[in-house]
Amino acid sequence: MKVSLVKEMRAVDRRAGEEYGLPEVVLMENAGRQTAAAMVSLLGSVRGKTICVLAGSGNNGGDAFAAARYLYNEGAVLKVFLTGNPDHIKASPSIMKQTLTVMGIAVHGLAGDRDMDRLRLALRFADGVLDGILGTGFRGTLRPIVRQAVELVNAAGKPVLAIDIPSGVEADTGAVSDVAVRAAKTIALGLPKPGHLLGQGAIYAGELTVDSIGIPRQLLEDEAILQACIDDGLAAALLPVRPRTAHKGTCGRILIVAGSRGMTGAAALCTEASLRVGCGIATLAVPESQQPILAVKLTEAMTVPVPEQEPGVLGGSEALKVLMPLVEGYDAVLVGPGLGRAQVTGELVKALVREADKPLILDADAIYALRGAPEILREAKHVPILTPHLGEMAGLLGLSVADLREDLAGIARDAAAEYHAVFVLKSECTLVAFPDGRVYFTTKGNAGMATAGAGDVLAGTIAGLMKQAAEGMAPVLGVYLHGLAGDLAYQEKAEGLLAGDILAKLPEARRRLQAHSLPYKQAHSLPYNKKHDENE
């Protein structure tokens, strides 16, 4: 499913009218009907129940007025409030409001203390609240009247259904600069927006449902919309079906440069993750003093001792002399998990970025090595993949985490284009940004995955898929499988899960998606796997 920016959704609405003959008022009617159905779902039934409806003067308010009519017809008792200026109400919302008036349903204004007292009383006795105050066009801070109304709604503690986006949330970013409605459920109209998935927006939105409201599928799937959710269908299209002629070479040869004294666990986790996700051969290059430890930890992987400049620390020309010939024998190279932050290690990372003629996945300490100097990424011979968490991304770009959070998707997209790299930005909603402007948002994962080593497992998962996934899409498939494995582990371990629990569930995650993948590929005439060649 696509994820639309505000400007993209406006273009879709406009084209629905101009190209398909669906005027604004028809889409508003559809939105009202589906919103009313969502309220029935939220409350179980609305017959005899009191619904407090708050509507603005824009199209979001029109959706609320239309929904109010359907709720009334279902037997609800309505208390309807207009938070905007009645003289500024738009044409289509005005039609919906006038219909309520003809039906004998009062629409109260909100202009002063007495009006606020009426709203406070209505909320006190309400069974549910419909938020149609502000739509996806909102940015900045709330007007005083609207702010007061939002605070009353939140204080009432009643189940709230938000239309399209909770009032006070910025739809493109999920930012909340003032206050916002805390919804139990949000019905996204047409397509989800980044603000439903990111930051505080995801918290304020509550349970998210999406309804097309009758917009033609061609518009909702338009290639001009560059964002998408990494859902089951997309992941299924990317997952290879391994042919009977496959061998370990056709499934991918991965070199991993990782580990340092005291950080052997990170190296082990990412290496095993690459194998658990189906990579054919994984070789771990480690500081020579740490090689015996990792040889014991990893039975199925090969380990290569690399010269050290000091015990347990990679770096220096001798290390590079060993690594560069190794690189040539592999399909991709993962650099960074547990590598350490010594200056000599950082110089080694920079040399690998500049000189390695294979796709690179840069994680953790490899990203730290480029801190404040991301322009080095442009010197890579292949488009590198970086897997930073928010702190690492902020350090790389010279920002604060707060600055980054103001627009996660936009900043990641801009960085991907500027430095010609793929960014897998890890957060409560991990996203993948490509240099061509595409951004993918995960639909999997949980709070239990906030544990040390989870990022190492993700890096290894992506590396292990580099030869297997559809061209260039290993980061997207890797994020999905990692999140699904985390969800499977959470069912058993809840918040007590460890990175190793995620790792252990990777084969099951792949198996579950594989079961979904083959019928999907057959139905959509997708190739099982273009990349396998039995002569490789």
C-alpha positions as CSV (number, residue, x, y, z in Angstrom):
1,M,0.0,0.0,0.0
2,K,1.2,3.5,-0.9
3,V,1.8,6.2,1.7
4,S,0.9,9.7,0.5
5,L,2.3,13.1,1.4
6,V,-0.3,15.8,1.8
7,K,0.4,17.3,-1.6
8,E,0.2,13.9,-3.2
9,M,-3.2,13.2,-1.7
10,R,-4.5,16.6,-2.8
11,A,-3.4,15.7,-6.3
12,V,-5.3,12.4,-6.1
13,D,-8.4,14.1,-4.9
14,R,-8.2,16.6,-7.8
15,R,-7.6,14.0,-10.4
16,A,-10.5,11.9,-9.1
17,G,-12.8,14.8,-10.0
18,E,-11.1,15.9,-13.2
19,E,-10.3,12.5,-14.8
20,Y,-12.8,10.2,-13.2
21,G,-15.8,12.5,-12.6
22,L,-15.9,12.0,-8.9
23,P,-16.5,15.5,-7.4
24,E,-15.3,16.5,-3.9
25,V,-18.8,16.1,-2.4
26,V,-19.1,12.5,-3.5
27,L,-15.8,11.6,-1.8
28,M,-16.9,13.5,1.2
29,E,-20.1,11.5,1.3
30,N,-18.1,8.3,1.0
31,A,-15.8,9.4,3.8
32,G,-18.8,10.2,6.0
33,R,-20.3,6.8,5.5
34,Q,-17.1,4.9,6.1
35,T,-16.3,7.0,9.2
36,A,-19.7,6.3,10.7
37,A,-19.1,2.6,10.1
38,A,-15.7,2.9,11.9
39,M,-17.5,4.6,14.8
40,V,-19.9,1.7,15.0
41,S,-17.0,-0.7,15.0
42,L,-15.3,1.3,17.8
43,L,-18.3,1.4,20.1
44,G,-19.9,-1.9,19.1
45,S,-23.2,-0.1,18.4
46,V,-24.3,3.5,18.3
47,R,-28.0,3.0,18.8
48,G,-29.1,5.1,21.8
49,K,-25.5,6.3,22.4
50,T,-24.4,9.9,22.5
51,I,-21.7,10.9,20.0
52,C,-20.0,14.3,20.4
53,V,-19.0,15.5,16.9
54,L,-16.4,18.2,16.5
55,A,-16.1,19.7,13.0
56,G,-13.9,22.3,11.5
57,S,-14.8,24.6,8.6
58,G,-12.7,22.6,6.1
59,N,-13.1,19.3,4.3
60,N,-12.4,17.4,7.5
61,G,-15.3,19.1,9.0
62,G,-17.4,18.2,6.0
63,D,-16.5,14.5,6.5
64,A,-17.6,14.8,10.1
65,F,-21.0,16.4,9.2
66,A,-21.6,13.6,6.7
67,A,-20.6,11.0,9.2
68,A,-23.0,12.6,11.8
69,R,-25.9,12.1,9.4
70,Y,-25.1,8.4,9.0
71,L,-24.7,8.0,12.8
72,Y,-28.0,9.7,13.4
73,N,-29.7,7.3,11.0
74,E,-28.2,4.4,13.0
75,G,-29.9,5.7,16.1
76,A,-27.1,7.8,17.7
77,V,-27.8,10.9,19.8
78,L,-25.7,13.7,18.4
79,K,-24.0,16.7,19.9
80,V,-22.4,18.6,17.0
81,F,-20.0,21.5,17.4
82,L,-18.4,23.7,14.7
83,T,-14.9,24.8,15.8
84,G,-14.3,27.1,12.8
85,N,-15.8,30.3,11.6
86,P,-19.2,29.6,10.1
87,D,-18.6,32.4,7.6
88,H,-15.5,30.6,6.3
89,I,-16.9,27.1,5.8
90,K,-16.1,25.7,2.4
91,A,-18.7,24.7,-0.3
92,S,-18.9,20.9,0.2
93,P,-18.8,21.0,4.0
94,S,-21.5,23.6,3.8
95,I,-23.8,21.2,1.9
96,M,-23.2,18.5,4.6
97,K,-23.9,21.0,7.4
98,Q,-27.0,22.3,5.8
99,T,-28.4,18.8,5.5
100,L,-28.0,18.3,9.2
101,T,-29.8,21.6,9.8
102,V,-32.7,20.5,7.7
103,M,-32.8,17.2,9.6
104,G,-33.3,19.2,12.8
105,I,-29.8,18.4,14.2
106,A,-28.3,21.5,15.9
107,V,-24.8,22.6,15.1
108,H,-23.3,24.6,18.0
109,G,-20.5,27.1,17.6
110,L,-17.5,27.4,19.8
111,A,-16.7,31.0,20.3
112,G,-16.7,31.7,24.1
113,D,-16.8,30.4,27.6
114,R,-20.5,29.4,27.5
115,D,-19.9,27.4,24.3
116,M,-17.0,25.7,26.0
117,D,-19.1,24.9,29.0
118,R,-21.7,23.3,26.6
119,L,-18.9,21.2,25.0
120,R,-17.6,20.2,28.4
121,L,-21.0,19.0,29.4
122,A,-21.6,17.2,26.1
123,L,-18.2,15.4,26.5
124,R,-19.1,14.4,30.1
125,F,-22.1,12.4,28.9
126,A,-20.8,11.3,25.6
127,D,-20.2,7.6,24.7
128,G,-17.8,8.5,21.9
129,V,-16.2,11.5,20.2
130,L,-15.7,12.1,16.5
131,D,-12.7,14.3,15.7
132,G,-13.1,16.2,12.5
133,I,-11.6,19.5,13.5
134,L,-8.4,19.7,11.5
135,G,-7.3,17.6,8.5
136,T,-4.0,16.7,6.9
137,G,-3.3,20.3,5.9
138,F,-2.6,21.4,9.4
139,R,0.9,22.6,10.3
140,G,2.2,24.6,13.2
141,T,0.3,25.4,16.4
142,L,-3.4,25.3,17.2
143,R,-5.6,28.4,17.5
144,P,-6.6,29.1,21.1
145,I,-10.3,28.0,20.6
146,V,-9.2,24.8,18.9
147,R,-6.5,24.1,21.5
148,Q,-9.1,24.4,24.3
149,A,-11.5,22.1,22.5
150,V,-8.7,19.5,22.0
151,E,-7.7,19.7,25.7
152,L,-11.3,19.2,26.7
153,V,-11.6,16.1,24.5
154,N,-8.4,14.6,25.9
155,A,-9.5,15.3,29.5
156,A,-12.8,13.7,29.0
157,G,-11.2,10.3,28.4
158,K,-13.8,9.0,26.0
159,P,-13.1,6.8,23.0
160,V,-12.2,9.1,20.1
161,L,-12.3,8.3,16.4
162,A,-10.2,10.7,14.3
163,I,-11.0,11.4,10.7
164,D,-7.9,11.1,8.5
165,I,-5.5,12.4,11.2
166,P,-5.9,13.4,14.8
167,S,-6.3,17.2,15.1
168,G,-2.9,18.7,15.9
169,V,-0.8,16.1,14.2
170,E,1.2,17.1,11.1
171,A,0.4,14.5,8.5
172,D,3.7,14.6,6.6
173,T,5.9,14.2,9.7
174,G,3.9,13.0,12.7
175,A,5.1,16.0,14.6
176,V,3.0,17.5,17.4
177,S,4.2,21.0,18.3
178,D,1.4,21.9,20.7
179,V,-1.3,19.5,21.8
180,A,-3.2,17.0,19.7
181,V,-6.3,14.8,20.0
182,R,-5.5,11.4,21.5
183,A,-7.5,9.0,19.4
184,A,-8.4,5.4,20.1
185,K,-8.8,4.9,16.4
186,T,-8.0,6.8,13.2
187,I,-9.6,6.2,9.8
188,A,-7.1,7.3,7.1
189,L,-8.9,8.4,4.0
190,G,-7.6,7.2,0.6
191,L,-4.1,6.3,1.8
192,P,-2.1,6.4,5.1
193,K,0.2,9.4,5.6
194,P,3.7,9.4,7.2
195,G,2.2,11.1,10.2
196,H,0.2,8.0,11.0
197,L,3.4,5.9,11.2
198,L,6.1,8.2,12.7
199,G,6.8,9.8,16.0
200,Q,4.1,11.1,18.2
201,G,1.6,10.9,15.3
202,A,1.7,7.1,15.5
203,I,0.9,7.3,19.3
204,Y,-1.9,9.9,18.9
205,A,-3.5,8.0,16.0
206,G,-4.2,4.8,18.0
207,E,-5.5,1.9,15.9
208,L,-5.1,2.8,12.3
209,T,-7.6,1.7,9.5
210,V,-7.4,2.8,5.9
211,D,-10.4,3.3,3.6
212,S,-10.2,4.1,-0.1
213,I,-13.5,6.0,0.1
214,G,-14.1,5.0,-3.5
215,I,-11.0,6.6,-5.1
216,P,-10.0,4.7,-8.2
217,R,-7.2,2.2,-7.6
218,Q,-5.2,3.6,-10.4
219,L,-4.8,6.9,-8.5
220,L,-4.0,5.2,-5.2
221,E,-1.3,3.1,-6.9
222,D,0.2,5.9,-8.9
223,E,3.9,5.6,-9.4
224,A,4.3,9.3,-8.7
225,I,3.6,8.5,-5.0
226,L,7.0,7.5,-3.9
227,Q,6.2,6.2,-0.4
228,A,4.8,2.8,0.5
229,C,4.2,0.5,3.5
230,I,6.3,-2.7,3.6
231,D,3.2,-4.9,3.9
232,D,2.7,-8.6,3.3
233,G,2.1,-8.2,-0.4
234,L,5.2,-6.1,-1.1
235,A,7.4,-8.5,0.9
236,A,5.9,-11.5,-0.9
237,A,6.9,-10.0,-4.2
238,L,10.5,-9.6,-3.1
239,L,11.0,-13.0,-1.5
240,P,12.8,-15.5,-3.7
241,V,11.6,-19.0,-4.2
242,R,14.7,-21.1,-4.2
243,P,14.9,-23.5,-7.2
244,R,16.0,-27.1,-6.8
245,T,19.2,-26.3,-8.7
246,A,20.3,-23.8,-6.0
247,H,23.6,-24.2,-4.2
248,K,25.4,-22.2,-1.6
249,G,27.1,-20.0,-4.2
250,T,23.8,-18.9,-5.8
251,C,22.3,-18.0,-2.4
252,G,24.9,-15.4,-1.7
253,R,28.5,-15.1,-0.4
254,I,28.7,-12.5,2.3
255,L,31.8,-11.1,3.9
256,I,31.4,-9.5,7.4
257,V,34.0,-7.2,8.9
258,A,32.9,-6.9,12.5
259,G,33.9,-7.4,16.1
260,S,36.5,-6.1,18.5
261,R,37.6,-6.9,22.1
262,G,34.5,-7.1,24.2
263,M,32.2,-6.9,21.2
264,T,32.3,-10.4,19.8
265,G,28.6,-10.8,20.4
266,A,27.7,-8.2,17.7
267,A,29.9,-10.0,15.2
268,A,28.3,-13.4,16.0
269,L,24.7,-12.1,15.9
270,C,25.0,-10.4,12.5
271,T,26.9,-13.4,11.0
272,E,24.4,-15.9,12.1
273,A,21.5,-13.7,11.0
274,S,22.8,-13.6,7.5
275,L,22.8,-17.4,7.5
276,R,19.5,-17.8,9.1
277,V,17.8,-15.7,6.5
278,G,19.1,-18.0,3.7
279,C,22.6,-16.7,2.7
280,G,24.8,-19.6,1.3
281,I,28.2,-18.6,2.7
282,A,29.1,-16.2,5.4
283,T,32.7,-15.3,6.3
284,L,33.6,-13.2,9.3
285,A,36.8,-11.2,9.3
286,V,37.8,-10.3,12.8
287,P,40.8,-9.0,14.8
288,E,43.2,-11.9,15.0
289,S,43.2,-12.1,18.8
290,Q,39.4,-12.4,18.7
291,Q,39.2,-15.1,16.0
292,P,39.5,-18.1,18.4
293,I,36.5,-16.8,20.4
294,L,34.3,-16.4,17.3
295,A,35.4,-19.7,15.7
296,V,33.9,-21.3,18.8
297,K,30.7,-19.2,18.7
298,L,30.0,-19.8,15.0
299,T,30.1,-23.3,13.8
300,E,28.6,-22.7,10.3
301,A,30.5,-19.6,9.4
302,M,34.1,-19.3,8.4
303,T,36.3,-16.9,10.3
304,V,39.4,-15.0,9.0
305,P,42.0,-13.5,11.4
306,V,42.9,-10.0,10.4
307,P,46.1,-8.2,11.6
308,E,45.7,-5.8,14.5
309,Q,47.5,-2.6,15.4
310,E,46.6,-3.2,19.1
311,P,44.9,-6.2,20.7
312,G,41.3,-6.7,19.6
313,V,41.3,-3.6,17.3
314,L,41.2,-3.7,13.5
315,G,43.0,-1.0,11.6
316,G,46.2,-0.2,9.6
317,S,47.6,-1.0,6.3
318,E,48.2,-4.6,7.1
319,A,44.6,-5.2,7.8
320,L,43.6,-3.5,4.6
321,K,46.0,-5.7,2.7
322,V,44.2,-8.8,4.0
323,L,40.7,-7.5,3.5
324,M,40.8,-6.1,0.0
325,P,41.6,-9.4,-1.7
326,L,39.0,-11.1,0.5
327,V,36.3,-8.6,-0.7
328,E,36.7,-9.8,-4.3
329,G,35.4,-13.2,-3.5
330,Y,32.1,-12.1,-2.1
331,D,28.8,-10.7,-3.4
332,A,28.5,-8.0,-0.6
333,V,30.3,-6.8,2.5
334,L,28.8,-5.9,5.8
335,V,31.1,-3.6,7.9
336,G,30.6,-2.3,11.4
337,P,28.8,-4.4,14.1
338,G,31.0,-4.3,17.2
339,L,33.9,-3.0,15.2
340,G,34.9,-0.4,17.7
341,R,35.6,3.3,17.5
342,A,39.4,3.5,17.5
343,Q,40.8,6.1,15.0
344,V,42.7,3.4,13.1
345,T,39.4,1.5,12.7
346,G,37.7,4.5,11.4
347,E,40.4,5.0,8.8
348,L,40.0,1.4,7.8
349,V,36.3,1.9,7.3
350,K,36.8,4.9,5.1
351,A,39.3,3.0,3.0
352,L,36.9,0.2,2.5
353,V,34.1,2.6,1.5
354,R,36.4,4.2,-1.1
355,E,38.1,1.1,-2.5
356,A,35.8,-2.0,-2.1
357,D,34.3,-2.8,-5.5
358,K,31.3,-4.7,-4.0
359,P,28.0,-3.5,-2.4
360,L,28.6,-2.4,1.2
361,I,26.2,-2.5,4.2
362,L,27.5,-0.1,6.8
363,D,26.2,-0.5,10.4
364,A,27.0,0.8,13.9
365,D,30.7,1.7,14.3
366,A,31.2,1.9,10.5
367,I,28.6,4.7,10.5
368,Y,30.3,6.3,13.5
369,A,33.5,6.4,11.4
370,L,31.8,8.6,8.9
371,R,30.4,11.0,11.5
372,G,30.4,14.5,10.2
373,A,31.9,13.4,6.9
374,P,29.0,11.7,5.0
375,E,30.4,13.0,1.7
376,I,32.7,10.0,1.7
377,L,29.7,7.9,0.7
378,R,29.7,9.4,-2.7
379,E,33.1,7.8,-3.4
380,A,31.7,4.3,-3.0
381,K,31.8,2.2,-6.1
382,H,28.3,0.8,-5.5
383,V,25.3,2.4,-3.7
384,P,26.0,1.7,0.0
385,I,23.4,0.7,2.5
386,L,23.5,2.4,5.9
387,T,21.5,1.1,8.9
388,P,21.7,3.9,11.5
389,H,19.5,4.4,14.6
390,L,18.4,8.0,15.2
391,G,21.5,8.9,17.2
392,E,23.9,7.6,14.6
393,M,21.9,9.3,11.8
394,A,22.0,12.6,13.7
395,G,25.7,12.3,14.3
396,L,26.4,11.4,10.7
397,L,24.5,14.5,9.4
398,G,25.5,16.9,12.2
399,L,22.0,17.3,13.5
400,S,20.4,16.7,16.9
401,V,17.9,13.9,17.4
402,A,15.2,16.5,18.0
403,D,16.0,18.1,14.6
404,L,15.9,14.7,13.0
405,R,12.5,13.8,14.5
406,E,10.9,16.9,13.0
407,D,10.9,15.2,9.6
408,L,12.4,11.6,9.7
409,A,11.2,10.6,6.3
410,G,12.1,13.9,4.6
411,I,15.6,14.1,6.0
412,A,16.3,10.5,5.2
413,R,15.1,11.0,1.7
414,D,17.2,14.1,1.2
415,A,20.3,12.4,2.7
416,A,19.8,9.4,0.4
417,A,19.7,11.6,-2.7
418,E,22.6,13.8,-1.6
419,Y,25.0,11.0,-0.7
420,H,23.7,8.5,-3.2
421,A,23.1,5.9,-0.5
422,V,20.3,3.8,0.9
423,F,19.4,4.7,4.5
424,V,17.6,2.2,6.8
425,L,16.7,4.5,9.6
426,K,15.8,2.6,12.7
427,S,13.1,3.9,15.0
428,E,9.6,2.9,16.3
429,C,8.8,2.8,12.6
430,T,11.9,1.8,10.7
431,L,12.0,3.3,7.2
432,V,14.1,2.7,4.1
433,A,15.0,5.7,1.9
434,F,16.5,5.3,-1.6
435,P,18.5,7.8,-3.7
436,D,15.6,8.0,-6.2
437,G,13.2,9.4,-3.6
438,R,11.4,6.2,-2.7
439,V,10.7,5.7,1.0
440,Y,9.3,2.5,2.6
441,F,7.8,2.3,6.0
442,T,7.7,-1.0,8.1
443,T,4.5,-2.5,9.3
444,K,6.2,-4.9,11.6
445,G,8.1,-4.7,14.9
446,N,7.3,-4.0,18.5
447,A,8.7,-2.3,21.6
448,G,10.2,-5.5,22.9
449,M,12.8,-5.2,20.1
450,A,14.4,-2.2,21.9
451,T,17.2,-4.4,23.1
452,A,21.0,-4.6,22.5
453,G,22.0,-6.5,19.5
454,A,18.7,-6.2,17.6
455,G,20.4,-3.8,15.1
456,D,23.2,-6.3,14.6
457,V,20.6,-8.9,13.7
458,L,19.0,-6.5,11.2
459,A,22.3,-5.7,9.5
460,G,23.0,-9.4,9.1
461,T,19.5,-10.0,7.8
462,I,19.9,-7.4,5.1
463,A,23.4,-8.6,4.2
464,G,22.1,-12.2,3.9
465,L,19.5,-11.1,1.4
466,M,21.7,-9.1,-0.9
467,K,22.0,-11.9,-3.5
468,Q,18.6,-13.3,-2.9
469,A,16.1,-10.4,-2.9
470,A,14.8,-8.6,-5.9
471,E,17.3,-6.2,-7.3
472,G,18.2,-3.5,-4.8
473,M,15.4,-4.4,-2.4
474,A,17.3,-6.4,0.2
475,P,16.9,-3.6,2.8
476,V,13.2,-3.5,2.3
477,L,12.8,-7.3,2.6
478,G,15.3,-7.4,5.5
479,V,13.4,-4.8,7.5
480,Y,10.2,-6.8,7.0
481,L,11.6,-10.2,8.0
482,H,13.4,-8.7,10.9
483,G,10.2,-7.1,12.2
484,L,8.2,-10.2,11.6
485,A,10.7,-12.3,13.5
486,G,10.6,-9.8,16.3
487,D,6.8,-10.0,16.4
488,L,7.0,-13.8,16.6
489,A,9.5,-13.6,19.4
490,Y,7.4,-11.1,21.2
491,Q,4.5,-13.5,21.3
492,E,6.6,-15.8,23.5
493,K,8.9,-13.4,25.4
494,A,7.1,-10.0,25.4
495,E,9.4,-7.2,26.6
496,G,11.9,-9.7,27.9
497,L,13.0,-10.8,24.4
498,L,16.7,-10.8,23.5
499,A,18.4,-10.2,20.1
500,G,19.0,-13.9,20.0
501,D,15.3,-14.5,20.2
502,I,14.7,-12.4,17.1
503,L,17.5,-14.3,15.4
504,A,16.0,-17.6,16.2
505,K,12.7,-16.6,14.6
506,L,14.1,-15.5,11.3
507,P,13.6,-19.0,9.6
508,E,10.0,-19.1,10.8
509,A,9.4,-15.5,9.6
510,R,10.8,-16.5,6.2
511,R,8.7,-19.7,6.1
512,R,5.5,-17.8,6.9
513,L,6.2,-15.2,4.2
514,Q,7.2,-18.0,1.8
515,A,3.7,-19.6,2.3
516,H,2.2,-16.2,1.3
517,S,4.7,-15.6,-1.5
518,L,4.2,-18.4,-4.0
519,P,0.4,-17.8,-4.4
520,Y,1.1,-14.0,-4.7
521,K,3.7,-14.5,-7.4
522,Q,1.5,-16.9,-9.3
523,A,-1.4,-14.5,-9.1
524,H,0.7,-11.5,-10.2
525,S,2.8,-13.4,-12.8
526,L,6.0,-12.5,-10.9
527,P,9.2,-14.4,-11.5
528,Y,10.1,-16.8,-8.8
529,N,13.7,-15.7,-8.8
530,K,15.6,-14.0,-11.6
531,K,18.9,-14.1,-9.8
532,H,19.7,-17.8,-9.5
533,D,22.1,-19.1,-12.1
534,E,23.1,-22.7,-11.6
535,N,26.4,-21.9,-13.4
536,E,27.5,-19.3,-10.9
